[in-house]
């Protein structure tokens, strides 16, 4: 632990947060923050020809390379791709990480998605934030941490009901963010979906609204009344 402010991004699969929030993480690191990526699964079942073990190993190495580019630390849970449940054991595991890292800001998936793992990641993160903040929950004797601000990333699979609330000018981070994409085979265009095209286009559209070159957008849950309208 350091005295620097901390931002934590929690993704259902390796590459989820790098693609949807990577430029924002880079901006925070450049501003002196500690950044961490928590991967609940590797996304190991997402390859058309490689077996689960091979692709999982590949995704782990890709995630580590991407974290190095961002300047972040990667953390890996042992949940299975496509089988992520919002269970108490996993929520407690995430809560332990939060008590150790004590972040000021958390980024994760929006609540509604075409991918069930993403919805589970959202539910797990919210439960983990609650557990980490209440001292009466014993998590290996770790001291409770205050509730961090929670923001939800703009993801191509999580668009239902997503309403941007905070925009982050990432114009200066685009080259580094493109390098993060290139760490992943799917980010280099080796899959069935043009990830870079979608995310780069989204940041350009958001940037036009802000009169900057590129911006990433984040939603909030309106129930989180402790969140005020401010920049991330």
DAHUWO-V788069 format. One record per residue. N is the residue number from 1. RES is the residue in one letter. D_FIRST is the distance of its C-alpha to the first C-alpha in Angstrom with 2 decimals. Layout:
# DAHUWO-V788069
<<N & RES & D_FIRST> <N & RES & D_FIRST>>
This chain:
# DAHUWO-V788069
<<1 & X & 0.00> <2 & X & 3.79> <3 & X & 7.01> <4 & X & 8.45> <5 & X & 10.05> <6 & X & 9.44> <7 & X & 12.53> <8 & X & 13.27> <9 & X & 16.75> <10 & X & 18.38> <11 & X & 21.61> <12 & X & 24.45> <13 & X & 25.03> <14 & X & 23.51> <15 & X & 24.75> <16 & X & 25.00> <17 & X & 22.00> <18 & X & 22.31> <19 & X & 25.90> <20 & X & 25.66> <21 & X & 22.51> <22 & X & 21.67> <23 & X & 23.04> <24 & X & 21.10> <25 & X & 17.79> <26 & X & 19.03> <27 & X & 19.98> <28 & X & 16.60> <29 & X & 14.98> <30 & X & 17.88> <31 & X & 17.27> <32 & X & 13.83> <33 & X & 11.73> <34 & X & 9.15> <35 & X & 11.45> <36 & X & 11.72> <37 & X & 15.14> <38 & X & 16.09> <39 & X & 19.59> <40 & X & 21.59> <41 & X & 24.43> <42 & X & 25.27> <43 & X & 28.45> <44 & X & 30.31> <45 & X & 33.66> <46 & X & 34.07> <47 & X & 36.10> <48 & X & 39.90> <49 & X & 40.65> <50 & X & 37.68> <51 & X & 37.09> <52 & X & 34.00> <53 & X & 32.58> <54 & X & 33.25> <55 & X & 31.93> <56 & X & 28.80> <57 & X & 28.03> <58 & X & 28.86> <59 & X & 26.67> <60 & X & 23.64> <61 & X & 24.27> <62 & X & 24.92> <63 & X & 21.67> <64 & X & 19.71> <65 & X & 21.87> <66 & X & 21.40> <67 & X & 17.60> <68 & X & 18.01> <69 & X & 20.43> <70 & X & 18.25> <71 & X & 15.26> <72 & X & 13.27> <73 & X & 11.97> <74 & X & 14.61> <75 & X & 14.68> <76 & X & 18.17> <77 & X & 19.92> <78 & X & 23.40> <79 & X & 25.48> <80 & X & 28.78> <81 & X & 29.83> <82 & X & 32.52> <83 & X & 31.95> <84 & X & 28.82> <85 & X & 29.42> <86 & X & 27.72> <87 & X & 27.61> <88 & X & 25.75> <89 & X & 24.21> <90 & X & 22.53> <91 & X & 21.44> <92 & X & 19.82> <93 & X & 18.01> <94 & X & 16.59> <95 & X & 15.88> <96 & X & 13.79> <97 & X & 11.59> <98 & X & 11.53> <99 & X & 10.73> <100 & X & 7.56> <101 & X & 6.61> <102 & X & 8.65> <103 & X & 10.48> <104 & X & 13.20> <105 & X & 15.42> <106 & X & 16.53> <107 & X & 19.31> <108 & X & 21.59> <109 & X & 25.31> <110 & X & 28.11> <111 & X & 29.93> <112 & X & 33.15> <113 & X & 33.57> <114 & X & 36.16> <115 & X & 33.58> <116 & X & 32.98> <117 & X & 29.62> <118 & X & 28.38> <119 & X & 29.70> <120 & X & 28.07> <121 & X & 24.65> <122 & X & 25.22> <123 & X & 26.27> <124 & X & 23.45> <125 & X & 20.80> <126 & X & 22.63> <127 & X & 23.00> <128 & X & 19.35> <129 & X & 18.41> <130 & X & 21.06> <131 & X & 20.03> <132 & X & 16.37> <133 & X & 17.68> <134 & X & 20.40> <135 & X & 19.66> <136 & X & 22.85> <137 & X & 21.58> <138 & X & 20.31> <139 & X & 17.55> <140 & X & 17.06> <141 & X & 16.53> <142 & X & 13.22> <143 & X & 13.50> <144 & X & 14.86> <145 & X & 13.32> <146 & X & 15.66> <147 & X & 17.54> <148 & X & 16.25> <149 & X & 19.06> <150 & X & 20.53> <151 & X & 22.49> <152 & X & 24.72> <153 & X & 25.40> <154 & X & 28.87> <155 & X & 29.81> <156 & X & 33.31> <157 & X & 33.52> <158 & X & 32.20> <159 & X & 34.73> <160 & X & 36.63> <161 & X & 36.18> <162 & X & 33.34> <163 & X & 33.65> <164 & X & 31.51> <165 & X & 30.07> <166 & X & 27.52> <167 & X & 28.09> <168 & X & 25.77> <169 & X & 27.65> <170 & X & 26.54> <171 & X & 29.59> <172 & X & 27.74> <173 & X & 25.50> <174 & X & 28.44> <175 & X & 28.94> <176 & X & 25.38> <177 & X & 25.52> <178 & X & 28.84> <179 & X & 27.28> <180 & X & 24.78> <181 & X & 27.91> <182 & X & 29.59> <183 & X & 26.95> <184 & X & 28.53> <185 & X & 32.19> <186 & X & 32.74> <187 & X & 31.26> <188 & X & 33.83> <189 & X & 36.60> <190 & X & 37.25> <191 & X & 37.29> <192 & X & 39.57> <193 & X & 37.73> <194 & X & 37.24> <195 & X & 33.55> <196 & X & 33.12> <197 & X & 36.39> <198 & X & 35.40> <199 & X & 31.94> <200 & X & 33.11> <201 & X & 36.12> <202 & X & 34.16> <203 & X & 31.98> <204 & X & 35.23> <205 & X & 36.92> <206 & X & 34.11> <207 & X & 34.07> <208 & X & 37.81> <209 & X & 37.38> <210 & X & 34.94> <211 & X & 37.10> <212 & X & 34.45> <213 & X & 34.52> <214 & X & 31.85> <215 & X & 29.62> <216 & X & 27.59> <217 & X & 28.41> <218 & X & 26.53> <219 & X & 28.12> <220 & X & 27.13> <221 & X & 28.56> <222 & X & 31.01> <223 & X & 30.23> <224 & X & 26.80> <225 & X & 28.39> <226 & X & 25.16> <227 & X & 24.89> <228 & X & 26.91> <229 & X & 28.51> <230 & X & 26.22> <231 & X & 24.82> <232 & X & 21.65>>
